[in-house]
Amino acid sequence: MKYLLSPRVHLCLSGVFFIILVMVDRITKSAAIALLSGVDWINSDTCIMDDPCCLFMGSATGPCISFDLVVNRGVSWGLFATQDALGFILVGLLIGGITALLTYYMYTRWQAGFSVVGEMFIVAGSVGNLIDRLFYHGVIDFIRLSWGQFTWPIFNIADCCIVLGVFWVVTQKLKE
């Protein structure tokens, strides 16, 4: 799909949108660190032992959103997590390389006149998580979704951006 605005306007709006996505990720992670550091939500007075502390969307037996601060030194769902410095650096370099390649792909699609909204979501999420790797030696995750005994792996806003971006790109590719 070709973009409707001039290339210069599209680039400026895309840049602003990219910065907003990264900033929202940074702000929410900073808030999670400030509010959740040292807090044991599962065993606090407002929760029942062995049940998640549901703050939104129903009860511990239904759909639930809660918050739990985790530093993930791996990739999705903690895969390839390691305490070894060399392994952590190699995973970080691999993620950085993939982000650089995707940024180049996004740029070439933009030059060809295509909308790159999905790619921008993916790159913004990846950059947000790379910033965590540099400053916190792991990715800050804090959002927990659960339904009864099922708990989705803890994630963050950058992860949401990546998932939305992949969905957007796949949808656009199916339309092309």
C-alpha positions as CSV (number, residue, x, y, z in Angstrom):
1,M,0.0,0.0,0.0
2,K,1.5,3.3,-1.1
3,Y,1.4,6.1,1.5
4,L,-0.9,9.0,0.8
5,L,1.2,11.8,2.3
6,S,4.4,13.3,0.8
7,P,7.5,11.3,1.6
8,R,8.9,14.1,3.8
9,V,5.7,14.4,5.9
10,H,5.4,10.6,6.1
11,L,9.0,10.4,7.4
12,C,8.4,13.1,10.0
13,L,5.2,11.5,11.2
14,S,6.8,8.1,11.3
15,G,9.7,9.5,13.3
16,V,7.4,11.1,15.9
17,F,5.4,7.9,16.1
18,F,8.5,5.8,16.6
19,I,9.7,8.1,19.4
20,I,6.3,8.0,21.1
21,L,6.3,4.2,21.0
22,V,9.8,4.0,22.5
23,M,8.9,6.6,25.2
24,V,5.7,4.9,26.2
25,D,7.7,1.7,26.7
26,R,10.4,3.5,28.7
27,I,7.9,5.3,30.9
28,T,5.9,2.1,31.7
29,K,9.1,0.2,32.5
30,S,10.4,3.0,34.7
31,A,7.0,3.1,36.5
32,A,7.1,-0.7,36.9
33,I,10.6,-0.5,38.4
34,A,9.6,2.3,40.8
35,L,6.3,0.7,41.9
36,L,7.1,-3.0,41.9
37,S,10.7,-3.2,43.1
38,G,10.7,-5.2,46.3
39,V,6.9,-5.8,46.2
40,D,5.7,-9.3,46.6
41,W,2.3,-9.0,45.0
42,I,1.5,-12.7,45.3
43,N,1.9,-12.9,49.1
44,S,0.6,-9.4,49.9
45,D,-2.4,-8.9,52.2
46,T,-4.8,-8.3,49.3
47,C,-4.1,-11.6,47.6
48,I,-4.9,-15.2,48.4
49,M,-1.9,-17.5,48.6
50,D,-1.3,-19.4,45.3
51,D,-3.7,-17.2,43.4
52,P,-2.6,-14.3,41.3
53,C,-3.4,-10.8,42.6
54,C,-5.9,-9.6,39.9
55,L,-5.9,-5.9,39.7
56,F,-8.1,-5.6,36.6
57,M,-10.6,-7.6,34.6
58,G,-12.4,-9.9,37.1
59,S,-11.1,-12.4,39.6
60,A,-8.4,-14.9,40.0
61,T,-10.6,-17.6,38.5
62,G,-11.4,-15.6,35.4
63,P,-9.5,-13.3,33.1
64,C,-6.9,-11.3,35.1
65,I,-4.2,-8.6,34.6
66,S,-1.6,-8.3,37.3
67,F,1.9,-6.9,37.6
68,D,5.1,-8.7,38.6
69,L,8.6,-7.3,37.9
70,V,10.9,-9.7,36.1
71,V,14.3,-9.1,34.5
72,N,14.5,-11.4,31.5
73,R,18.0,-12.2,30.3
74,G,16.9,-14.3,27.4
75,V,14.5,-13.7,24.5
76,S,10.8,-14.5,24.2
77,W,9.5,-16.4,27.2
78,G,13.0,-16.5,28.7
79,L,14.4,-18.7,25.9
80,F,18.2,-18.7,25.8
81,A,18.4,-17.0,29.2
82,T,21.8,-17.2,30.7
83,Q,23.7,-15.7,33.6
84,D,26.9,-16.0,31.6
85,A,28.1,-12.6,30.4
86,L,29.4,-13.9,27.0
87,G,26.1,-15.7,26.3
88,F,24.1,-12.6,27.2
89,I,26.3,-10.4,25.0
90,L,26.0,-12.8,22.1
91,V,22.2,-12.9,22.4
92,G,22.2,-9.1,22.6
93,L,24.4,-8.8,19.5
94,L,22.1,-11.2,17.6
95,I,19.0,-9.2,18.5
96,G,20.8,-6.0,17.6
97,G,21.8,-7.4,14.2
98,I,18.3,-8.5,13.5
99,T,17.0,-5.1,14.5
100,A,19.5,-3.4,12.2
101,L,18.5,-5.7,9.3
102,L,14.8,-5.0,9.9
103,T,15.5,-1.2,10.1
104,Y,17.3,-1.5,6.7
105,Y,14.3,-3.4,5.3
106,M,11.9,-0.8,6.7
107,Y,14.0,2.0,5.1
108,T,14.0,0.3,1.6
109,R,10.2,-0.3,1.8
110,W,9.8,3.4,2.8
111,Q,11.9,4.5,-0.1
112,A,9.8,2.4,-2.4
113,G,6.7,4.3,-1.2
114,F,5.2,1.7,1.1
115,S,3.7,2.2,4.5
116,V,6.1,0.9,7.2
117,V,3.8,1.1,10.2
118,G,4.2,-2.6,11.1
119,E,7.9,-2.6,10.7
120,M,8.1,0.6,12.8
121,F,6.2,-1.1,15.6
122,I,8.6,-4.1,15.5
123,V,11.8,-1.9,15.5
124,A,10.4,0.4,18.3
125,G,9.7,-2.6,20.5
126,S,13.1,-4.1,19.7
127,V,14.9,-0.8,20.5
128,G,13.0,-0.5,23.7
129,N,14.1,-4.0,24.8
130,L,17.7,-3.4,23.6
131,I,17.8,-0.3,25.8
132,D,16.9,-2.5,28.7
133,R,19.7,-4.9,27.9
134,L,22.2,-2.1,28.0
135,F,21.0,-0.4,31.2
136,Y,19.5,-3.3,33.2
137,H,21.4,-6.3,31.8
138,G,18.1,-7.9,30.9
139,V,14.6,-6.9,29.6
140,I,12.2,-5.5,32.1
141,D,8.9,-7.4,32.0
142,F,6.0,-6.6,34.2
143,I,2.5,-7.4,32.7
144,R,1.0,-10.7,33.6
145,L,-2.2,-12.1,32.0
146,S,-3.9,-15.1,33.4
147,W,-7.2,-17.0,33.3
148,G,-7.7,-19.3,36.2
149,Q,-4.6,-21.6,36.4
150,F,-3.3,-20.5,32.9
151,T,-0.7,-17.7,33.0
152,W,0.8,-16.2,29.9
153,P,4.5,-15.4,30.1
154,I,5.2,-12.0,31.7
155,F,5.7,-9.3,29.0
156,N,6.0,-5.5,28.5
157,I,4.8,-2.7,26.1
158,A,7.8,-3.3,23.8
159,D,6.7,-6.9,23.4
160,C,3.1,-5.7,22.6
161,C,4.6,-3.4,19.9
162,I,6.5,-6.3,18.4
163,V,3.5,-8.6,18.3
164,L,1.2,-5.8,16.8
165,G,3.9,-5.0,14.3
166,V,4.3,-8.7,13.2
167,F,0.5,-8.9,12.9
168,W,0.4,-5.7,10.8
169,V,3.2,-6.8,8.5
170,V,1.6,-10.3,7.9
171,T,-1.8,-8.6,7.2
172,Q,-0.2,-6.2,4.7
173,K,1.8,-9.0,3.0
174,L,-1.4,-11.0,2.6
175,K,-3.0,-8.0,0.9
176,E,-0.1,-7.4,-1.5
